[in-house]
Amino acid sequence: MGHRLSKIVTRTGDAGTTGLGDGSRVAKDAARIEAIGAVDELNSSIGVLLAEGLPAEVAACLVDAQHDLFDLGGELSIPGYAAVTGDHVARLEDRVEHFNADLAPLKEFVLPGGTRAAALAHVARTVCRRAERAVVHLGRAETVGDPARRYLNRLSDLLFVIARALNAGTGRGDVLWRKGRAGGPADA
């Protein structure tokens, strides 16, 4: 990589375009740039979650996901390039099963909340869903690797399960949606 990133202010994007990894330039509001930005936002959201005191196993899993997301951003920045594979997706599926194994079965929907770390995992999950939608949108006009879409889908599942595991690990249960709640001050 050398000194490739030593100059930060380049002014090359002042006209509303940005460079892709293959050297081509596209509008900053292009679907490809929207997808890259959503994946970057997701990675940053996971970084905020990692700033919490997380169990080592959860933290290691999330750091792996951050590296994968950086690879995914690279894939998206070079049309036709593939960095995320079925092995990445399988690893996430394994982690979902692992973290879900000791959790109680759900009978109701879960509201985002509980501990701060669990709430941040839910925020990362929703950012992940947005990144997935951006990649799907890009895929309607340009080629996007199937593993990339599947990876984001599984990562949102993993973040949901991690949120539940983080609550359970502190002895807190899930915050469950109450169907038919009357509402009002008594329920606040």
C-alpha positions in Angstrom: 0.0 0.0 0.0 3.0 2.3 0.6 2.0 6.0 1.0 -1.2 5.6 -1.0 -3.3 7.1 1.8 -0.9 9.8 2.9 -2.7 12.6 1.0 -6.3 13.0 2.4 -7.5 16.2 0.7 -7.4 15.6 -3.0 -10.2 17.8 -4.3 -11.0 15.1 -6.9 -14.5 14.8 -5.6 -15.4 18.4 -5.5 -17.5 18.1 -8.7 -19.7 15.5 -7.2 -17.9 12.4 -8.5 -15.8 9.8 -6.8 -13.3 7.2 -7.9 -13.9 3.5 -7.9 -11.2 0.9 -7.3 -10.9 0.2 -11.0 -10.0 3.9 -11.6 -13.4 4.9 -13.1 -15.4 7.8 -11.7 -19.1 7.8 -10.8 -21.5 10.2 -9.3 -21.4 10.3 -5.5 -25.1 9.6 -5.5 -24.9 6.5 -7.7 -26.4 3.2 -6.4 -22.9 1.7 -6.2 -21.7 4.5 -3.9 -24.9 4.3 -1.8 -24.2 0.6 -1.3 -20.5 1.2 -0.4 -21.5 4.0 2.0 -24.1 1.8 3.7 -21.6 -0.9 4.2 -19.1 1.6 5.6 -21.8 2.9 8.0 -22.5 -0.6 9.1 -18.9 -1.2 9.8 -18.8 2.0 11.8 -21.9 1.0 13.7 -20.3 -2.3 14.7 -17.2 -0.3 15.8 -19.4 1.7 18.2 -20.8 -1.6 19.5 -17.2 -2.9 19.9 -16.4 0.1 22.1 -18.7 -1.5 24.8 -17.3 -4.0 27.2 -18.3 -7.1 25.2 -17.5 -10.8 26.0 -14.3 -11.8 24.1 -16.1 -14.3 21.9 -18.6 -11.7 20.7 -15.9 -9.1 20.2 -13.8 -11.5 18.1 -16.8 -12.4 16.0 -17.6 -8.7 15.4 -14.0 -7.8 14.5 -14.1 -10.6 11.9 -17.3 -9.1 10.5 -15.6 -5.7 10.3 -12.8 -7.2 8.2 -15.4 -9.0 6.0 -17.3 -5.7 5.6 -14.1 -4.0 4.5 -13.6 -6.8 1.9 -17.2 -6.3 0.8 -16.6 -2.6 0.4 -13.7 -3.4 -1.8 -15.8 -5.8 -3.8 -18.4 -3.1 -4.4 -15.8 -0.6 -5.4 -14.5 -2.7 -8.2 -17.3 -3.8 -10.6 -16.9 -7.5 -11.4 -14.6 -8.3 -8.5 -15.7 -10.8 -5.8 -14.2 -10.9 -2.3 -17.1 -12.3 -0.3 -17.7 -16.1 -0.8 -20.0 -18.8 0.4 -17.5 -19.6 3.1 -18.0 -16.2 4.6 -21.8 -16.8 4.7 -21.3 -20.3 6.2 -19.1 -18.9 8.9 -21.8 -16.4 9.9 -24.4 -19.2 9.9 -22.2 -21.2 12.2 -21.9 -18.2 14.6 -25.7 -17.6 14.5 -26.3 -21.2 15.6 -23.5 -21.0 18.2 -24.8 -17.8 19.9 -28.5 -18.9 19.6 -28.0 -22.4 21.1 -28.5 -21.3 24.7 -31.2 -18.7 24.1 -34.8 -19.3 25.0 -37.1 -19.8 22.0 -39.0 -16.7 21.0 -42.8 -16.5 21.3 -43.1 -12.8 20.7 -41.3 -10.1 18.8 -38.3 -8.5 20.5 -38.1 -4.7 20.9 -34.6 -3.2 20.5 -33.3 -2.6 24.0 -32.2 -4.1 27.3 -28.6 -3.4 28.0 -26.7 -0.6 26.1 -24.6 -3.1 24.3 -27.8 -5.1 23.2 -29.4 -1.9 22.0 -26.3 -1.0 20.0 -26.4 -4.4 18.4 -30.0 -3.8 17.4 -28.9 -0.4 15.9 -26.2 -2.2 13.9 -28.8 -4.8 12.8 -31.0 -2.1 11.4 -28.0 -0.4 9.6 -27.2 -3.9 8.3 -30.7 -4.2 6.8 -30.3 -0.8 5.1 -26.9 -1.9 3.7 -28.6 -5.1 2.4 -31.4 -3.0 0.8 -28.7 -0.8 -0.9 -26.9 -3.8 -2.3 -30.1 -5.4 -3.5 -31.0 -2.1 -5.2 -27.6 -2.0 -6.8 -28.0 -5.5 -8.0 -31.1 -4.6 -10.0 -29.0 -2.4 -12.3 -25.5 -4.0 -12.0 -24.0 -7.3 -11.2 -23.6 -8.0 -7.5 -22.3 -11.3 -6.2 -24.9 -13.5 -4.6 -22.7 -14.2 -1.5 -22.5 -10.4 -0.8 -26.3 -10.2 -0.5 -26.5 -13.4 1.5 -23.6 -12.2 3.8 -25.5 -9.0 4.8 -28.7 -11.0 5.4 -26.9 -13.5 7.7 -25.0 -10.7 9.4 -28.3 -9.0 10.4 -29.4 -12.4 11.8 -26.2 -12.6 13.8 -26.5 -9.1 15.2 -30.1 -9.9 16.3 -28.9 -13.1 18.1 -25.9 -11.2 19.6 -28.3 -8.6 21.0 -30.3 -11.3 22.7 -27.1 -13.1 23.9 -25.8 -9.8 25.4 -29.0 -9.3 27.3 -29.1 -12.9 28.5 -25.4 -12.7 29.5 -26.2 -10.0 32.0 -29.3 -11.8 33.4 -31.6 -9.5 31.5 -34.3 -11.0 29.3 -35.4 -9.8 26.0 -37.6 -6.7 25.8 -40.7 -8.3 24.3 -43.4 -6.6 22.3 -46.8 -6.7 24.1 -49.6 -7.3 21.7 -52.8 -5.4 22.5 -51.0 -3.1 24.9 -53.5 -0.4 25.9 -50.9 2.4 25.9 -51.0 5.6 27.8 -49.3 6.8 31.0 -49.9 3.6 33.0 -47.8 1.6 30.4 -45.0 4.2 30.2 
